[in-house]
Every structure is written in structure tokens, then in C-alpha cells.
Amino acid sequence: MPITKATASSIAPAAKGDLVVGSATNDASVLAVGSANQVLTVDSSTATGLKWAAPASGASFVGCAVYKGSGTAQTINNTTTTIIEFNTELFDTDGFHSTTTNTGRITIPAGKAGKYLVYGRVSYLDNATGVRAARLFKNEDNLADLFSANAGTPYGGTVEATAIASLAEGDYVTVRAFQSSGGSLNTQNGGVLYDFLFAIYLGA
């Protein structure tokens, strides 16, 4: 039945700040006052549908960025799409990346599904033949490609690709190299300015 003024007045709060509230059985009950700085929060799992809890904190930065450490060039075979492997983390807020297992992947951890900004970069040694590419993948599905025919610069060629992707828990992203020089071609010799991959959480 509805809580009436008479029903509520028969409930005796025991302390300053206690609240008289309705319960799941439409009876009046007392919700004891919370601790300092807590706020009243809706929670359908409680008998009254309310609880005292710490206020929600502001949004925190979530994401991961990885690169090859110095001295770790990678060989890319001719006309073969190859996952770039990463042994160094610039940052990793929630265990997105491993430096020992599937090192080319940034994998979405539990509780972090949502929209992500994904960026990948591949830097090749100098060679004047063929094309170069950076290819972004979600699992084994292509997200974005950027191909460059300008392969013969004195400093090698750097190719970048960017995408916004919906990623579920357990999904992973990779950046993959492709080159058509006519033979094997190495990436640059490591460092944060060269081969690089990041995934930054944008929201649910």
C-alpha cells in the first residue's frame, strides 16, 4: 500500500540524517545515514531502491600506445601483409597489451568496450621500388588502409592509417605492413618516432 503520513510517522529514525523510505513491499523503513561525503544513489538491488555511495569520479583517460624499442627493425616480405610487433609501451592504462604474447595486438580488456580512436604507423627503410602501406585491422577484418607510392625518399617511407572503431571486450587491433619492393624490406630500426600503434577510448 502507499506510504501515508501516519505510516511514516510511526517509523523512528535512530540518528540524525536517517531517512524514512519505501521498501519493495510498500512498507516504510529507515535508511540509515551514510558516511561523510557519500551521496544518495539509486540501486534497484537494495530493499529500498536506494543506497549511500561515494560519488562517481570524473572520466579517466583509458588507452594504450606501443612502439618498437630502439634496435628492433622488422623484416617485411615482398607483397605480404605482416603484423607489426611491439616490445615497448608508451602507456597502457588497463592491460591492453603484452610485451611477451601476441605483441602486435592491442586487446580490449573486460569493462572497456566502446568506441576507440585507432592509429597505426609503419616506417620503412629507403627503397625506390613499389608501394608501401599501413593497414589497420580489427581482429582479422580490415579497418583502414593507406598506401603510398612515394617509396624512394632518402629517409625511407612512413605511412599512417587512422580509424574510429566499435570494439567489444576481447577484440584486438593491429597495424600491418605491406610493401612491393620486389624483395624483403626492413622497417626502421625502432624508436617511438617510427613503428607505432595506439587505441584511445572515446566512450561507450
N, C-alpha and C positions, 0 to 999 in steps of 0.2 A: 504494500500500500504506500501511497505517497507519505513523505515525512512532513508532519504538521508541526506547528509552533509548540503544541503541547508535548508531542513526541520528543522534539529536540530539547525542550527544557528539562525533560526527565533524565537526560544524559549529563553526567557531571564530569567535565574536563578536569584532569588531575594537575595540570601545570599551565602556566602562562604560555599562550601560543598554541595550545591544543585546539583542534578543530572538530566540530561536530559535522559528520559527513554521512551520506547514504552508503549502504553496503549492497552487495549483489542480491540480497534477499529483501531489499527495500526497507531495511531497518536502519535506524540511526545508530551510529557508532562514533567513537572518538578516534581521531588520527592524532597521535602524539606529535608534538612539535619536533621539527628536525634540528640538526646541528647548525652552528653558525655558518652563514654564507650559503647554505643549501637553498634550493628553490623547489616549489611545489610542481610536480611533474605528473602528467597523465601516464598511467601504466595499467593496462587492462588485465594484467596478470594478478594484480592485488585484489583483495576483497572489496575495497572501496573504489578502485579505479584510479587511485592517486597514491603518490609516494613523495617523500622528500629526497632530493638527489643533488649532487654537485651540478652546477650549471654547465651546459655544453661549452666546450672551448671553441675558439675560432678555428677556421680552416688551417690545416697544417700542410706544408709542402710535402708532396709524395712523388717519387720518381726515381729513375736510375740513369746514369750515364757511364759508359765504359769505353775504353780505348786500348790500343796496343802499347805496352811499355816499350821504352827505347831498346832498339836492337832486336826487334821481333818482326821482321818482314815476313810476309806470307806469299807463297808461290801460287799463282792463278794459272791454271792450264788454259790453253787456247780454246775459245768458244765453249767454255764450261762454266756454268753458273755455280759459284763457290761461296759458301758461308764464310764470312769473315769472323775469325776467332779473337776473343779479347781476354787479356790476362790482368788488366788493371781497371779499377773502379774509381771514377772521379767522385761519385756519390751513389749511394744505394740505401734508400730510407727504410725499406721493408723486406729485404732479402729477395729482390727481383733476379739477381744474377749470381752465378757461381764461377769462380776462377779455376775450378777443377773439373766440373761436369757440364757438358753442353755449353761451353764457354762463349759460343756465338749467340746465345739466346738471352733475351730479357723476358722473363716469365711472370705473368700476373699472379701475385700471391692471394691467399684467402682474404676476403673482405675488401679487395681493391678493384673490383670490376668497374668499368665505366669507360668514358671517352678519354683517349690519350693522344697527345701530340707526339708523333714518332719521327725521328730524324736519323738518317744514316749517311756516312761519308766514306768513300774509298779513294785512296791516293796511290797512284801507280808511278813506277819509275819511268823515265823518259823512253819513249819509243814512238817512231813516226808512222807506224802502220796500223790500220784498223781503227775500231771504235773502243771506247771504254764505257762502263756502266756502273751505276749503283742501283741496286734493286731491293726494295723493301718488301718483306713477306710477313703476313700474319699466319702463323702455323705454316702450312705449305701452299697458301694462297697468296698471289701477288697483290700487294697494296699499291705500289707506285714504282715507276722506273724513270731513270734519267740516263739517256745515252748521249755521249759526246764523241764527235768525230775529230776533235782537235787534240790529237794524241802526240803531236811532235814538238811540244814546247820544251825549252831547255831544262825546265824544272819538273818534268813529268806532268801527269794529268790528275786533277782532283774532280770527282763527280759526287754530287749530293742529291738526295731524294728526301721528300717530306710528305707525311700523310697524317690525317686525323682518323683514328680507328676506334671502333667499339670493341673492347677487349673484355672477355669473361675470365673468371678465375681459371688458371691453367693454360690460357692462351699464351703464345710467345711470339715475339717479333725478332727478326734477324735482318741484317743488311748483307747483301750478296754481291759479289763482284762478277763481272763478265768482261772479257777482252778478246779481241780478234787480231792480235799482232802477228799471228802465224806460228807462234811458239809460246812456251811458258813465259810469264812476265811477273815479276815481283811487285808487291806493294811497297810503299815507302818503309823506311827502317824504324817504324814505331814512333811513339810520342803523341801527345794529346792533339797536336795540330793536324794529324793525318787520319788514319782509320778511326772511326768514331761512331757510336750508336747511343741514342738516348730515347727514353719514353717518359713523358711527363703527364701526370694525371690532371685532367681538366675538370672532371665532375662526373656524377652518375648519369 
